[in-house]
């Protein structure tokens, strides 16, 4: 394991960056932030960030963490959890509504909507998701990294601790950190298990003990080890090497996309960036506002230099914005040298503004969300289908034309229901079941099939292929599903 060669000081000291007419080493432009030229991994020791954006991200992260952890244990009035993804038993619950295999067309629509959403969102807002919402970023930066800072200290202390021999201090701190990481990883694995098997089943597993649930225990240990591996060792590599979203960025963003961006026009000036010199007129000498302090580099969790332009490794975490603003305030220069902006904004020297393009993309995103929400909540609790029995024709019984139909009913709820079949399009019609009463008992998640006679008065039939609407009515008299089909009758001239 090797470390970055940047200055390991925890606090910015202005005296360390007085003018010595030096420029940034251009070699950094042809290197990878987390890798040596030999191919060996370069361990990243990011300085603890602080500032306005860090505070905002912390608040958002804690809210999202609370939602993630509490959601599987929260039950709606209908007794269902908000979400459940039991792949083994094909039980899926979204927003409290059960979904079954017949609803997988909604999954296809959801996947298409998600892909379009990602494309539009990234084209407009870059990797805003990565810095503010992504679980990988939130867990790493707001949970595991904070624990690491609390136990081992900030950047300089962590580097010093890793370099020193395995004495009592190092063993104690490392063992404490690794133990806490393992416990948190196990808790995370249990939370995700609750999303799969449900909170009640998780409680039962805990009560019964590991001896009665060996398979579940093995799964928990595996996923706990995976989470521990990612957050204790793999870390930023998950973003820079594994996650495909960063690769999408290369083809989705353009000069209009909003990103965490370095204002190269202001930072470089005409003479380039330069160390700070007291009482000098930097503008008169053509020097940019960047004093080459390197604080934006040492604070970066993926080890890049934002001044090299937009890079795949950047997750838009805003740590460099806060670090740069702090330095600018200390040297008496305007903040915002690194800020949220598009490449066009930087070239024009303008601040971020909500353009017509952003408004159009945002409107399209809201439409996609609205359409998907409508699909989810317009789904009927019971799916019904009525088809004329193949090979049969109409019959005449007194003043009625009679057709034979077969039905298929699918209860998509987690509650038993009693329903009746009714013809909604013709007033004086009759529905007579082949067997039993027209009062069907459907258990939760059950599919039932059967046949019935549909009788319609002759004077109400206007066509040899009469359009009819058959409905399913619950005990409260509410029509819970409709189906349109055709009814056979004599040809009328």
C-alpha positions in Angstrom: 0.0 0.0 0.0 1.4 3.4 -1.0 0.3 6.9 -0.2 -0.2 10.1 -2.2 2.7 12.5 -2.2 0.6 15.5 -1.5 1.2 17.6 1.6 -0.4 15.7 4.5 -1.2 18.8 6.6 -4.6 18.7 8.1 -5.1 22.5 8.2 -4.5 25.0 5.5 -1.6 27.4 6.4 -1.3 30.4 4.1 2.4 30.9 4.8 3.0 27.5 3.1 1.7 28.8 -0.2 3.5 32.1 -0.6 4.8 32.8 -4.1 7.8 30.7 -5.2 6.9 31.0 -8.9 6.2 27.3 -9.1 3.6 25.6 -11.3 1.7 22.4 -10.8 3.5 19.3 -12.0 2.0 18.6 -15.4 2.6 14.8 -14.9 -0.7 14.7 -12.9 -2.6 15.2 -16.2 -1.4 11.8 -17.5 -1.9 9.8 -14.3 -4.8 8.1 -12.5 -5.5 9.5 -9.0 -5.8 6.0 -7.4 -3.0 4.2 -9.2 0.8 4.4 -9.4 2.5 4.3 -12.8 3.6 0.7 -12.0 -0.1 -0.3 -11.7 0.0 -0.6 -7.9 -3.0 0.9 -6.1 -2.4 4.4 -4.5 -4.3 4.5 -1.3 -6.4 7.6 -0.9 -6.3 9.5 2.4 -8.9 12.3 1.9 -8.7 15.2 4.2 -11.9 15.6 6.3 -14.1 18.0 4.4 -16.0 20.9 6.1 -18.1 23.7 4.8 -21.6 24.6 3.5 -22.0 21.8 0.9 -20.6 19.2 3.3 -23.2 20.2 5.9 -26.0 20.0 3.3 -24.9 16.6 2.1 -24.7 15.4 5.7 -28.3 16.4 6.4 -29.5 14.8 3.2 -27.5 11.6 3.9 -28.9 11.2 7.4 -32.5 11.5 6.1 -31.8 9.0 3.3 -30.1 6.6 5.8 -33.1 6.9 8.1 -35.5 6.1 5.3 -33.4 3.1 4.1 -33.1 1.6 7.5 -36.7 2.2 8.8 -38.6 1.4 5.6 -38.6 -2.4 5.7 -39.9 -2.3 9.3 -42.7 0.2 8.6 -46.1 -1.3 7.9 -49.0 0.4 6.1 -52.6 0.1 7.4 -53.3 -2.8 5.0 -50.6 -4.8 6.9 -48.1 -4.7 4.0 -44.6 -3.2 4.2 -43.8 -0.3 1.9 -41.3 -2.5 -0.1 -40.5 -6.2 -0.2 -38.5 -8.0 -2.9 -38.8 -11.7 -2.0 -37.2 -13.2 -5.2 -37.2 -16.7 -3.8 -41.0 -16.8 -3.3 -41.8 -14.4 -6.2 -43.4 -11.9 -3.7 -42.9 -8.3 -4.6 -44.5 -5.3 -2.8 -44.0 -1.7 -4.1 -45.5 1.2 -2.1 -47.6 -1.3 -0.2 -49.2 -2.9 -3.3 -48.4 -6.6 -4.0 -47.1 -7.4 -7.5 -47.1 -10.8 -9.2 -45.7 -12.4 -12.3 -48.6 -11.1 -14.4 -47.5 -7.5 -13.5 -44.0 -7.9 -15.0 -45.0 -5.7 -17.9 -44.9 -2.9 -15.3 -41.4 -4.0 -14.5 -40.4 -3.6 -18.2 -42.0 -0.2 -18.3 -40.2 0.7 -15.1 -36.8 -0.4 -16.5 -37.4 1.6 -19.7 -38.5 4.7 -17.7 -35.5 4.3 -15.4 -33.0 4.2 -18.3 -34.6 7.2 -20.0 -34.6 9.0 -16.6 -30.9 8.3 -16.1 -30.0 9.6 -19.5 -32.0 12.8 -19.2 -30.9 13.4 -15.6 -27.2 12.9 -16.4 -27.4 15.1 -19.5 -28.8 17.9 -17.4 -27.3 17.5 -14.0 -24.2 15.3 -14.5 -23.3 13.0 -11.5 -25.4 14.9 -9.0 -26.9 11.5 -8.0 -23.4 10.1 -7.2 -22.5 12.9 -4.8 -25.8 13.3 -3.0 -28.0 10.1 -3.2 -25.8 7.1 -4.1 -25.8 4.5 -1.3 -22.1 3.8 -2.0 -21.2 7.4 -1.4 -23.5 7.9 1.6 -22.3 4.8 3.5 -18.6 5.4 2.7 -18.4 9.1 3.3 -21.1 9.6 6.0 -20.7 6.4 8.0 -17.5 4.5 7.6 -15.2 7.4 6.8 -16.6 9.4 9.8 -15.8 6.4 12.1 -12.3 6.3 10.6 -11.8 10.0 11.3 -13.1 9.6 14.9 -10.7 6.7 15.6 -7.6 7.4 13.5 -7.8 11.1 13.1 -7.6 13.2 9.9 -5.5 12.7 6.8 -2.0 13.3 8.3 -2.7 11.1 11.4 -4.0 8.3 9.2 -0.9 8.4 7.0 1.4 8.4 10.0 -0.5 5.6 11.6 -0.3 3.4 8.5 3.5 4.0 8.2 4.4 3.2 11.8 5.2 -0.2 13.1 2.5 -2.5 14.5 2.8 -1.2 18.1 0.1 -1.1 20.8 -1.5 2.1 19.4 -1.8 0.9 15.9 -3.1 -2.5 16.9 -5.7 -0.9 19.2 -7.0 1.6 16.7 -7.0 -0.7 13.7 -8.8 -3.5 15.7 -11.4 -1.1 17.0 -12.0 0.3 13.5 -12.3 -3.1 11.9 -14.6 -4.4 14.6 -17.0 -1.5 14.3 -16.9 -1.8 10.5 -17.8 -5.5 10.7 -20.7 -4.8 13.1 -22.1 -2.0 10.8 -21.7 -4.3 7.8 -23.6 -7.0 9.6 -26.4 -4.5 10.5 -26.6 -3.3 6.8 -26.9 -6.9 5.7 -29.8 -7.5 8.1 -31.5 -4.4 6.8 -31.3 -5.6 3.2 -32.5 -9.0 4.3 -35.6 -7.4 5.8 -36.3 -6.0 2.4 -36.2 -9.5 1.0 -38.0 -11.7 3.5 -39.9 -9.0 5.4 -39.5 -7.7 9.0 -41.7 -10.3 10.6 -39.7 -13.2 9.0 -36.5 -11.5 10.2 -37.8 -11.3 13.7 -38.6 -15.0 13.6 -35.1 -15.8 12.4 -33.6 -13.8 15.3 -35.9 -15.5 17.8 -35.2 -19.0 16.5 -31.4 -18.5 16.4 -28.8 -19.3 13.9 -28.8 -23.0 14.5 -32.4 -23.2 13.0 -31.5 -20.9 10.1 -28.1 -22.0 8.8 -28.9 -21.0 5.2 -30.0 -17.5 6.3 -26.9 -17.2 8.5 -24.6 -18.1 5.6 -26.2 -15.5 3.4 -25.9 -12.9 6.1 -22.2 -13.6 6.6 -21.6 -13.5 2.9 -23.2 -10.1 2.4 -21.7 -8.8 5.6 -18.3 -9.7 4.2 -19.1 -8.1 0.9 -20.1 -4.9 2.5 -17.1 -4.9 4.8 -14.8 -5.5 1.8 -16.3 -2.6 -0.2 -16.3 -0.1 2.6 -13.1 -1.1 4.4 -10.9 -1.8 1.5 -12.3 -1.5 -2.0 -13.9 2.0 -1.4 -13.5 4.5 -4.2 -12.6 1.7 -6.6 -16.3 0.8 -6.7 -16.9 4.1 -8.3 -13.8 4.3 -10.5 -13.6 0.7 -11.7 -16.9 -1.1 -11.2 -19.8 1.4 -11.4 -21.0 1.8 -15.0 -22.6 5.2 -14.3 -19.2 6.9 -14.5 -18.7 5.4 -17.9 -22.1 6.6 -19.1 -21.1 10.1 -18.1 -18.5 10.2 -20.9 -21.1 9.9 -23.6 -24.0 11.7 -21.9 -22.6 14.9 -20.7 -21.9 17.9 -22.9 -20.9 21.5 -22.6 -24.3 22.4 -21.1 -24.3 19.7 -18.3 -24.0 21.0 -14.8 -21.0 19.5 -12.9 -18.6 20.3 -10.1 -16.3 22.4 -12.3 -13.1 24.4 -11.9 -13.3 27.9 -13.3 -10.1 27.6 -15.4 -10.5 31.1 -16.9 -10.5 32.8 -13.5 -8.1 30.3 -11.9 -5.4 30.4 -14.5 -5.6 34.0 -15.7 -3.2 34.8 -18.5 0.0 33.9 -16.6 -1.3 30.7 -15.1 -1.9 29.8 -11.4 0.7 30.9 -8.9 1.4 30.7 -5.2 0.0 33.5 -3.1 2.1 36.6 -2.4 0.9 39.2 0.1 0.1 42.7 -1.1 0.5 41.8 -4.8 -1.9 42.8 -7.6 -2.5 39.4 -9.2 -4.7 40.7 -11.9 -2.0 43.2 -13.0 0.5 40.4 -13.3 -1.9 38.1 -15.1 -2.0 35.5 -12.4 -5.1 33.5 -11.8 -7.0 33.2 -8.5 -5.8 29.6 -8.0 -2.9 29.8 -5.5 -2.0 26.2 -6.2 -2.5 25.1 -2.6 -3.6 21.6 -3.5 -6.4 21.6 -0.9 -8.9 20.5 -3.6 -6.7 17.5 -4.3 -6.1 16.3 -0.7 -9.8 16.5 0.2 -10.9 14.5 -2.9 -12.2 11.0 -1.9 -11.2 9.6 -5.4 -7.8 11.2 -5.4 -8.2 13.4 -8.5 -7.3 17.0 -9.3 -10.5 18.8 -10.3 -8.4 21.4 -12.0 -7.6 18.9 -14.8 -11.2 19.2 -16.0 -14.1 16.8 -15.9 -13.0 13.3 -15.1 -14.7 9.9 -14.9 -13.5 9.5 -11.3 -15.2 12.6 -10.1 -18.4 11.8 -8.1 -19.5 15.4 -7.6 -19.2 15.1 -3.8 -18.5 18.9 -3.5 -15.6 18.4 -1.0 -13.3 20.4 -3.4 -15.8 23.3 -3.5 -15.8 23.6 0.3 -12.0 23.3 0.5 -11.4 25.9 -2.2 -14.0 28.3 -0.8 -12.2 28.1 2.6 -8.9 29.0 1.0 -10.4 31.8 -1.1 -11.9 33.4 2.1 -8.5 33.3 3.8 -6.6 35.0 1.0 -9.3 37.6 0.4 -10.4 36.3 -3.1 -14.0 35.6 -4.2 -15.4 32.2 -3.6 -16.7 29.9 -6.3 -13.5 29.2 -8.1 -14.7 25.6 -8.0 -18.5 25.4 -8.2 -21.5 23.8 -9.8 -21.5 25.1 -13.4 -21.4 23.9 -17.0 -18.5 24.2 -19.4 -20.4 27.0 -21.2 -21.0 28.9 -18.0 -17.2 28.8 -17.3 -16.4 30.0 -20.8 -18.9 32.8 -20.6 -17.8 33.7 -17.1 -21.4 33.3 -15.8 -22.8 31.8 -12.6 -25.2 28.9 -12.6 -28.7 29.7 -13.7 -31.7 27.5 -14.4 -31.9 27.6 -18.2 -34.7 26.7 -20.6 -32.8 23.5 -21.4 -32.7 22.5 -17.7 -36.3 23.4 -17.4 -37.3 21.2 -20.4 -35.3 18.2 -19.1 -36.7 18.6 -15.6 -40.2 18.8 -17.0 -39.5 15.6 -19.0 -38.2 13.9 -15.8 -41.3 14.8 -13.9 -43.5 13.5 -16.7 -41.7 10.2 -16.6 -42.1 9.9 -12.8 -45.8 10.8 -13.1 -46.4 8.3 -15.8 -44.7 5.5 -13.9 -46.6 6.4 -10.7 -49.9 6.4 -12.7 -49.1 2.9 -14.0 -48.4 1.6 -10.5 -51.4 3.1 -8.8 -54.0 2.5 -11.5 -53.4 -1.3 -11.4 -56.6 -3.1 -10.3 -56.6 -5.2 -7.1 -58.1 -8.2 -9.0 -57.4 -8.9 -12.6 -60.2 -10.6 -14.5 -60.6 -12.0 -18.0 -63.7 -13.5 -19.6 -63.6 -15.4 -22.9 -66.3 -17.2 -24.8 -65.9 -21.0 -24.6 -64.2 -22.1 -27.8 -66.4 -24.1 -30.2 -69.7 -23.0 -28.7 -72.4 -20.8 -30.3 -75.4 -18.9 -28.9 -78.5 -20.6 -27.6 -82.0 -19.4 -27.2 -83.8 -19.8 -23.9 -87.2 -18.1 -23.9 -86.6 -14.4 -24.4 -82.9 -14.7 -23.8 -79.8 -15.3 -26.0 -77.3 -17.4 -24.0 -73.5 -17.7 -24.4 -71.1 -19.8 -22.5 -68.1 -18.0 -21.0 -65.0 -19.0 -19.0 -63.4 -16.7 -16.5 -59.9 -16.3 -15.0 -59.6 -14.2 -11.8 -56.4 -13.2 -10.2 -56.4 -11.8 -6.7 -53.4 -9.4 -6.5 -53.9 -8.4 -2.9 -52.8 -9.9 0.4 -56.4 -10.2 1.6 -59.1 -12.7 0.9 -62.0 -11.3 -1.2 -65.6 -12.4 -2.1 -66.6 -11.2 -5.5 -69.5 -11.6 -8.0 -69.5 -11.5 -11.8 -71.9 -9.0 -13.3 -72.7 -7.7 -16.8 -72.4 -3.9 -16.7 -73.4 -3.0 -20.2 -76.9 -4.6 -20.3 -79.4 -4.0 -17.5 -81.6 -7.1 -17.5 -79.0 -9.7 -18.1 -78.3 -12.8 -16.0 -75.1 -14.5 -14.9 -75.4 -18.2 -13.9 -72.4 -20.2 -12.8 -71.9 -23.7 -14.0 -71.4 -24.8 -10.4 -72.3 -23.1 -7.2 -73.4 -19.5 -6.6 -72.3 -16.4 -8.2 -70.3 -15.6 -5.1 -66.6 -16.4 -5.5 -64.2 -16.7 -2.6 -60.7 -15.7 -3.6 -57.8 -16.2 -1.2 -54.9 -13.7 -1.3 -52.7 -14.2 -4.3 -55.0 -16.9 -5.7 -55.9 -17.6 -9.3 -59.3 -19.2 -9.9 -61.0 -20.3 -13.1 -64.5 -21.5 -14.0 -67.4 -21.2 -16.4 -70.7 -19.4 -16.5 -73.8 -18.8 -18.7 -74.4 -15.2 -19.8 -78.0 -14.4 -20.6 -79.1 -11.2 -22.3 -82.7 -10.3 -23.3 -83.2 -10.5 -27.1 -84.5 -6.9 -27.3 -81.3 -5.6 -25.8 -79.0 -7.3 -28.4 -78.4 -5.1 -31.4 -75.6 -7.0 -33.2 -74.6 -10.5 -34.0 -71.3 -9.5 -32.3 -72.6 -7.6 -29.4 -70.0 -5.7 -27.3 -70.4 -6.4 -23.7 -68.6 -5.2 -20.5 -68.3 -7.7 -17.7 -67.4 -6.4 -14.3 -66.2 -7.9 -11.0 -67.9 -6.5 -8.0 -66.8 -6.8 -4.4 -68.9 -7.2 -1.2 -69.3 -3.5 -0.9 -70.8 -3.2 -4.4 -67.7 -1.6 -5.9 -66.6 -2.5 -9.4 -63.0 -3.5 -9.0 -62.3 -4.6 -12.5 -63.8 -4.5 -16.0 -63.3 -6.5 -19.2 -64.8 -5.9 -22.6 -65.5 -8.8 -24.9 -68.1 -9.9 -27.5 -71.4 -11.8 -27.2 -72.7 -14.0 -30.1 -76.3 -13.6 -31.4 -78.2 -14.1 -34.6 -77.3 -11.9 -37.6 -79.9 -9.2 -37.9 -80.8 -7.6 -41.3 
